[in-house]
Amino acid sequence: MFEDRLKLDSLRRITFAVDSINRKFGKHTVYSGATLCLKDKEPNDRDEAPPRRETALPGETARQRLGIPRLEIAC
């Protein structure tokens, strides 16, 4: 009742087009322009890759990681 039908339909079409392009040409081919400013941000301690990203397990590639849950054991 209070929705702007034209805006919703436009957003739906845009989302469908972006998803189609990304499926056809690979993930992150098209993405939001809001993320373009991230390269200019100040570095912080969360920018470093976690140790799990530094080594691959057998069967993993840089783009395809096995879904292994994180396990921490406190002694």
C-alpha positions in Angstrom: 0.0 0.0 0.0 2.8 2.4 0.9 5.4 1.0 -1.5 6.7 2.7 -4.6 6.0 -0.1 -7.2 8.1 1.5 -9.9 11.1 1.7 -7.6 10.7 -1.9 -6.4 10.3 -3.2 -10.0 13.5 -1.2 -11.0 15.5 -2.6 -8.1 14.3 -6.1 -8.9 15.3 -5.8 -12.5 18.7 -4.4 -11.6 19.3 -7.2 -9.1 18.4 -9.8 -11.6 20.7 -8.3 -14.2 23.6 -8.1 -11.8 23.1 -11.7 -10.6 22.9 -12.9 -14.3 26.1 -11.2 -15.2 27.9 -12.6 -12.1 26.7 -16.1 -12.8 27.8 -15.9 -16.4 31.2 -14.2 -15.9 32.1 -15.0 -12.4 31.5 -13.8 -8.9 32.2 -10.1 -8.2 32.3 -9.2 -11.9 29.6 -6.5 -11.2 29.3 -5.1 -7.7 28.0 -2.0 -5.8 29.8 1.3 -6.4 29.7 1.9 -2.7 32.6 -0.4 -2.3 34.9 1.6 -4.5 36.0 3.8 -1.6 37.3 0.9 0.4 40.7 1.0 -1.2 41.2 4.5 0.3 40.4 3.5 3.9 42.9 3.6 6.7 44.6 0.2 7.4 43.7 -1.6 10.6 44.4 -4.9 12.4 41.5 -6.6 10.6 43.1 -6.2 7.2 45.5 -9.1 7.8 44.5 -12.5 6.4 43.7 -15.1 9.1 46.1 -18.0 9.4 43.5 -20.3 7.8 43.8 -18.3 4.6 47.6 -18.7 4.4 47.6 -22.4 3.8 45.4 -24.6 1.7 44.3 -28.1 2.7 44.5 -30.9 0.1 41.8 -30.4 -2.4 41.5 -26.7 -1.9 42.3 -23.9 -4.3 42.7 -20.2 -3.7 39.1 -19.6 -4.8 37.5 -22.8 -3.5 37.9 -23.5 0.2 36.5 -26.5 2.1 33.8 -25.7 4.5 35.5 -26.6 7.7 34.2 -25.0 10.9 36.6 -23.1 13.1 37.6 -25.0 16.2 39.2 -23.3 19.2 40.3 -25.3 22.2 41.2 -23.4 25.4 43.7 -25.2 27.6 
